[in-house]
Amino acid sequence: MRTPSILNKLKFGHYLIPKDFNLVGGIRSFIPRPEGWESVIGIEVHAQIDTNSKLFSSSEVKYGAPVNTKVSLFDAAIPGTLPVLNRKCVEAGILTSLALSCQINKVSYFDRKHYFYADLPTGYQITQQRKAIAYDGHCKFIVYTPGFHKKPYYSTAKIRQIQLEQDSGKSIHDLNSNRSLIDLNRAGLPLMEIVFEPDLKDGEEAAALVKELSDILLSLGTCNCKMEEGSLRVDANISVNRHGEGLGTRTEVKNLNSVRALVNAIEFEVRRQIQVIEAGGVIVNETRSYDSQMKETLPMRDKEVKQDYRFMPEPNLPPLRLVDIPDEEADSALVNIAQVRQRLPELPEMKRQRLVQKFNLNIGMAILIMNTPGFLTYFESVMELLPLPSGVRVAKVLHKVAIPALSEQDIDLDSCPIPHHVFAELYKLVESDTLNLVKAHEVFILLLNGDSRNPAQIVTDKVWMKVNDDEAISTICLQILSENSAVRAKYKTTKHEKHVNKLMGAVRKATAGKYDMRKVDICLRKFLQE
Amino acid sequence: MLQNFIPPYTARVVEKLIGAGAIVFGKTNMDEFGMGCGTLESIFGPTKNVWGLEEYRIGGGELSSFSDWRIPGGSSGGSAVAVASGICFAALGSDTGGSTRNPASYCGLIGLKPTYGLLSRHGLIPLVNSMDVPGILTRTVDDCATILNVVKGFDENDSTSFEGNLPPVQISPHFSLKGVRIGIPDEFSCPGMDPEVIQCWKDTSDILEKSGACVSPMSLPHTKYSIACYGVLNPCEVASNMARYDGLRYGHRTPHPKLNSTQGLYAQTRHEGFNHVVRGRILAGNYFLLKENYDKYFMQALKIRRLISMDFEKVWHSGFDLLFTPVTLSAAPTYSDFIQLDNRTQTSVQDYCTQSANMAGIPALSLPIKLNSKGLPLSLQLIGPMFSEPKLLNVAKCIERIVDFPQLKSIPR
């Protein structure tokens, strides 16, 4: 029950964020919490391994296949069928574990986790409970939502373990005809469950972690990370506590199928828990689901009673043994960790660091480059034609000129038709102060629409060269000021910036954007003072 | 539960038999899901042992019935009777606690429990996955070797299948018992064992010694825990293996569910589809697997299983080639005597001599020696280390030649 004082707290309660948060990350969440409260979040990620067949049977893995067409006898739990482990899944598990800095167990086991549900044909899931394939890893990630976070900061989430396990089928409950429809295509699909420690502070951090994890898995090729298709699913464990106290009771929110749902569910649940406690209630350790329409978490009915899964070792699968033989010639029937290690590609964080080091970019720009489709490849190709120190400015021009122009036509940089050397020419014009960004944008659009002239030629033909001449600038400023005396007067009394902007706009219009607007700004302000 | 179930595939061992030219002409009766040792617990009714049946015939001709009968043993009793009565050349059974050797003993047959992993379990409906093997029932050792050589071998569909290439077993006419070291375990003469069985055991051991084998007593100290250990491991696996029978995809589904929920559907289907023995073991198994009970029962049973297995290892390392033991505590009991004890008690008694070989995964063979005072078969058992089927069968062949057990013959009208 809400009391007015609580409402007030939630509405107006805040605490001051220290001004200089360093890259290690602050002690408290960026998202304001009511006075004295903090939130603790740990996530569990189920990632479908991107192999051709399932974990223990040779059924094809194919999203969107017609219902119940990718189900082998084993998947349907026909009596007498036995599991046979898919080697590629093991390799994917090892590759992922290595990328996340985990320790690999050279011997791991499979177990049966029993519960009855219509989409679980055998009545148990084969998973790894006693000893999983990997443990003790971590994922370093950057938290930065532009517009929300002032600047990016690093955080790390520790990984408790990574286990291989089967996915279940899908059930759809048809309430009208009072029946359930079961699709077993997904039953037996290979999953990696990545269990993180509760190292996150808020929903934005959770989102950032999931983003980084997705980028890593995509670069490894072990998962296609399409949350909307269900190939990446996240459960969140959430608790709150007052500063200085131990961890509170946690609740688990399941079935989050988008990053936004993850953030919103976590934030709602944190607020809900704080409300409950402040009203004198207690948090129950329960499982909840998220309603994305109402944007709230709800208790899940069937999970009220605590389940005893009656774990038992899976007797039909011998222990999974791995070797680690660095010798290149080694031909092992057992999966060789060393050979898998050789397949590790450049991971996202390594790429970001490389961009920062090589081109002297700041981390925010590096993040932007990597998060924008096609940017990295296009940028690196252009930079092969230009001196390294220009990296920062090239990135800026791509960001401010190319991306907006391309997005108007709904294409990404990876489908940009303008060849790299042509863009390099355009850049040189900007660099040499021949062209300002406004006009560069217009040149780019012409090139995009098929203009075959080189940029320098376009600029000459259209007379779009930048006007730097102080005298010309003075003249146009005086002209605009005399045409807009009312605005000038308003500024004199109010000193409001919007009047300056209006005058600037007028200059831009009158000069077709060719003038050096920085100089125009200085000039205008000088005249306004007089 | 599986009364009207027609499997959509063929088991690997059956495939191999068909591939070698065998004609499969029937499926035989058994205790439901392999739980039992008398072939009584079947919805098709009990199977009667062909041995000693005439004694109980009442009435004449086609209208005759039987006031009582000898049980054929179980759970693979149907297969045993089929072979013993001459209907077929050989039959497959399964052996998890003795289910092939027990009926072989009562029906005067060769019953082989092969090494775990030697025969593929793809298509064998599991009882205890870590102990199950397909079993072979024949009238002679030669027949047994013939079948074994066809059905053994690696199967990629079975992850517990042995990958090595073992040569076919050859029964050699030149094989000699001279120097074969045979052990007689003290613990295998248990209370309640029929004196005729014990005498048969002694006499045959003497024959072996006279034929040149080195026969000596030894000990398998953990034998007495085998039944209790099995009494935990079996129900646990059963509870797990039976979880898939919910009537949704195949098998019996209750036509009139009382409750309007999936859980209700499951519960009623399973209640109707399983007999009391199966249900009892499921409940026991679920109890043992509860988190709070796991260490007390399941983990303990695993440790005892390891000890039993190590008993055998020590024996092979100390120089014994094979062990020679009784297989059942008596000749085939009558049905009326047998049902004095409930299923659970009965199996814990009858499995005494056969159970420990399944614990250790080692091969064991039941072979008929002679008829008892009532004219019923008395059999004894050979146990060997893993993959010792060649030696087992060759020694069995020697014994077979010496004892000349009177097989049933059909009498022409």
Interface residues (C-beta under 8 A of the other chain):
Chain A: L73 A76 A77 I78 P79 G80 T81 L82 P83 V84 L85 R112 H114 F116 Y117 A118 P121 T122 G123 Y124 N178 S180 I182 D308 R310 F311 M312 P315 N316 L317 P318
Chain B: L2 F5 P7 P8 Y9 A11 R121 H122 G123 L124 I125 P126 V128 N129 S130 E156 N157 D158 S159 T160 C236 E237 A239 S240 M242 A243 R244 D246 L248 R249 Y250 N260 T262 Q263 Y266 N286 L289 L290 K291 Y294 F298
